[in-house]
């Protein structure tokens, strides 16, 4: 007998549960006639006012309305630990937000970023009016499409925002000459902003190659934008997922701490929030040794081979009955991998691999 659906859901929720000190809540922020944006908020205990970090999400394959609610648990914990409120707005047409996702006509990537930024600007306006937020101490962060959104927002120079952080920001549109359009978008943003920014890009990014992001950075700064670039080399199988991975913390947190300090903002941990739980690496087998994966049959070995091709963060789970499941990207792939396995298993599922580590212990 398979686990009932309710049991699977409860198991996932237990795994994904945040520390009480994160005080997670989901609110609907009205931004226009009949349109409200689903926004996740994490905050330290107390009334504040606290400085604010806004994190802008990327765009997953498929229809935006089916995209998961962004939580960025690893990064959100790091900022709450430093005394920040963290807000993650889902833009128009994404997840539980109202409205429709609108892509600019043709290959106008600059306009696309500006349209996305308008959603975020409306949420920031609402947040600045909340008593627990310090309206003049705000940092805006973005990953992938959210990085493009963040840099477009910076060109609007919104009140209260002191700095921008861009993780692998951009937008790839294979239906046109998107590389030049992307560089032109960043040149446009650089010419309009007065805000300092910190950029993170890796050499093995599956979306944006080194020549693409170096050209973006050169055009942005040549137009007058202030951007410190952290080129950190390779990361796992795909550096595009570095920001969402627990292993990426060692790369970006020290640089962001220095950036926050330069802005006159809190940079060191003051709140006791535990890290995202994950089992330690074991010496059971090499990560790419497909034949060493226990219990699974040929289909499971093929599934594991597919898993190895996926970007970080990621997790692969299995059970003694031969059931298996994996998940990658998004928030908490560990919980999703276990849930995917549990749907087809009579026995409890356990993790075999997380990111680039085998964590299985017989």
N, C-alpha and C positions, 0 to 999 in steps of 0.2 A: 504494500500500500504506500502510495506517495504521500509526502507531507502535504497537508491541506494548505491552500493558498494563504489563509489567514496566518498560519504558523510561519510560512516563508516571509510574509510581510513583517510580522512581529520580530523575526530574527534579524532581518535587514535593519529595521528601525533601531534595534538594540545595538547593533554593531556601529551604526552611523551616529549614534547619540553623542551630542557634544557635552562637554563639561558644563555643570550648572553655572559656572562662572562666565560662560560665554553668553548666557541669557538670550538664546536665539528666539527671534520672532519674525513672522512674515506679515507684512502689511501691504495694502493696496493703496498706492499713492495716485490720487486723481491729478491728471496732467492736462486734461482737455475735456471737451464735451463728450461724455460717454466713454472716456478712455481712462483706465487706471493701470498703473504698472506694478507688477508683482515685485516686491523688494524685500530681500532678506536683511535683517539687522542683527548684528552681534554687538554686545557692549559689556564693559566691566560692571561689577556691582556698583551701586551708588547712583546719585542723581546727576553727577557731572557739574557743569558742562565738560565734555571730553572732546579732544581733537578728533577729527573725522578722516577716515580713509574710505574712499569710494572705489570699488573694484569693478571694472567693466569686463564682461564675459566675451568669449569668442563666438564663432558661428559654426555649429556642428553640421555635418552633412545631413541632407534631408530638409523637411519642412521645419522652419523655426518654431512653429507652434508645438511641435513634438519634442523640442529640446528640453533637457532637464533644467530645473531651477538651479542656478549657480550658487555654490556655497564656498568654493575654494577653501576647504577646511584647513589645509596646511597653512596657507598664507593668513587666513582670518585669525587663526590662533596666535600667530606671531605678532600681529598688530594689536590684538586684544591684550596680549601679554605686556605690551608697551603702553597700555592705557588708552587705546583708541576705540572709538565706536567704528565698526566696519559696516558699510552698507553695500549691498550687491543688487542693483536694479536690473531687472529683465526689461530689455527695451521693447518698443512696440512690436507686437506680433510674435514675441518669443515666450515660450513656456506659458505661464498663467497670466501674462499681460494682455491687455486689450489692444485694439488697433491692428494694423497690418504692417508686416515688414515691407519696407519700400526700398528697393535698390535703385540708385540713380540711373537714368537712361544711358544707354551706351556703355562706354568704359570710363565714365566720370567718377573715378574712385574718390576724388576730393569731395565731391558732392555727397557721395554715399556716407563718408565719415561725418560730414556735417549734419546729415539727416539723423544719423545715429546719436550724435552729440546732443541734439535738441531734446531727446528723451531724457538723457542723463542730466542735462542742465535743469530740466523741470523738477527732477527728483532732488537735486542739490538745493534748489530754491526751497523746497518743502522741508528738507532736513535742516537747513539753516534757521528755520523757524521753531524747531523743536528744542525744548528746554535742556535736554541732555547733550546737545551738540554745541560746541564752541564755533560760532559762525565764521570766525576769522582764522581758524587753524585747520585747513583742509588740504589733503593730498589726494590726487586722483591717479589710480593705477589701472592698467589695462593689459590684457593678454590677447594676442592674435588680432581678430577683428575688433576686440575691445581695446587693443593698443592703438589701432587706427582711430577709433572713437575718442580715446583719451587725447591724442595729439590734435585732433580736430577741435575738441573742447578747449584745449589750451589756447588755440587761436582766437577763441571768443573771450579770453581773459575774464572768466567769471569771478564775481566778488568772493573773497574769502579763500580762494584756492592759492596755495603758495608754491606748489610744485607738481610735476608729473612724472610717473614712472611707466616706462613702456617695455613690456615683455614680448618680444617677437611680434611686434605690431605690424599689421598690414592686411591686405585683402588680395587674394589671388583669383583672377577671372580669366579662365583659359579661353574664353570666347573672343578675346581681343589682345592687343599688345599691352598687357596689364603691367609689365615691369616698368615701362616708361610712364604709364599713367600713375603708378604708385609713387614713383620718384617725384613726379610733378605735384602730386597731392601733398607730399611731405615738404616740398619747397614752398608751396602755398601756405601751409601751416606755420612753417618756420618764419615766414615773412610777416605773420600776423601776431605771434605770441610774444609776451614779455616774461613768460614763466620759465624757470630753469627745469630741465628734464634729465632723467637718468634712463639709459637704454640698455637692454640685455638681449644679445643675439648669440647663437651658437653656430658652429661650422656645419653640423649635420642636421640642420633644420629642413624638414621635408617640404615646407611651404616656401621658405625664402632662403635662397642660397647666399653665400657670403658676398658675391658681386652685387646682388640685389640690395641687401641691407647696408652695405658700405656706401653705395650710391645714394640711397635714401638719406643716410646720415650726412654725407657731404653736401647734398643739395639743401637739406634742412639748415645746417649751420652756415652755409654760404649765403642763405637768404636772411640770416640774422638770428636764427633760433639758437638757444643755448642748450646743448645736449652733450652729456658725458656718456661715452659709449663703453660698455663692458663687453668685450668680445672674449667669451670664456672657453672657446674651443668646442670640442665634442662633449656630448652628454648622452649616455646610454645609446639607444638605437635611434633617437630622434630628439634633438634639443628643443623642438617646439613645445614639448611637454614639461620642460624644466620647472617652470613656476608652480605647477600643480603637484610636483613630486616632493615627497619628504626629503629625498636625497638632494634636491635642488636648494634646500635651505642654506647649506654651507656655502653655496655660490652667491646667492643674492642678498641674504640677510646682512652680512658685514658691510656690503656696499650701500644698501638702503639705510642702515644705521648712520653711516657717515653723511649721506644725503639729507636725512631728517635733521641731523645735528646742524648742518649748514643752513637749514631753513629756520633754525631756532625752535625746533619741535622735539618732543620726547623721542629718545632713540634706544633706551635701555629697558629691559624687562622689569616690571614692577608688580605684575599681577600673576598669581600662580595658576596657570592653565597648562594642563598636561599636553604632551605632544600626541599626534595621531597615532593610535596603537598599531603596531605591526610586529610580527614575530621576527626573531633574529635570523640572520643567515646561518645555514648549516653547511656541512661538507658532504651531504648525501650524494650529490652528483654535480657535474658541470651543467650550467644553465642550458646549453644547446645539445645535451645528450638526450635525445628524444626516447631512445630505447630504455633509459633508466627510469622513466616515469612509471610508477607502480600502478597496478590495478586496471588501467585503461586498455582498451583493445585498439584495433587499427583506427577506428574513427576518432578515438580520443587522442591517439598519437598525431593524427592529421590536424586535429583541433589545436594541439599544443604547438605544432609547427606553425600554424596560422597565428597563434598567440605571440610567438617569438618575432613575428614581423611587425607587430603593432607598437605604437609609440607609448611612452610613459605619460602618466602613471598607469600601471597595469597589474593584473593579478590572475592566477590560474588556480582553480580549486578542483578537487576530486574526492571520491569516496571509495570505500572498500567494495562497493557493488559495481564499480566500473563507470559510474556516472562522472561527468566532468562539466566544467563551465568556466568561462573567462570573461573579463571585462577590461576595458582600457579607457583612458581619458576621462573627462568629467570628474565629478566628486565621488570619492569613496569607491573606487573600483574593487577594493577588497570585499565590501559588503555585496556588491552586485555580482561578483564572480561566485561567491558562496551561494547567493540566491539562485543564480542560473544553474548551478550544480544541483542544488537541493530540489529543484522542480522535477528532477528525474531520478531521485535517489530514495531508497528505503532506509539508508543509513546516513548519519551526519556527514557533512562534507568538511574537508580540511584544506587549508592552503598548501599548494605545492611550490609556487613561485610568486614573488612580489617584485615588481620592477625588474632588475637584473640579478636578483638573488634567488637561489633555491632555498626555501625555508622549511622543507619537509623533514620531519624527524620520525622514523618508523616507530 
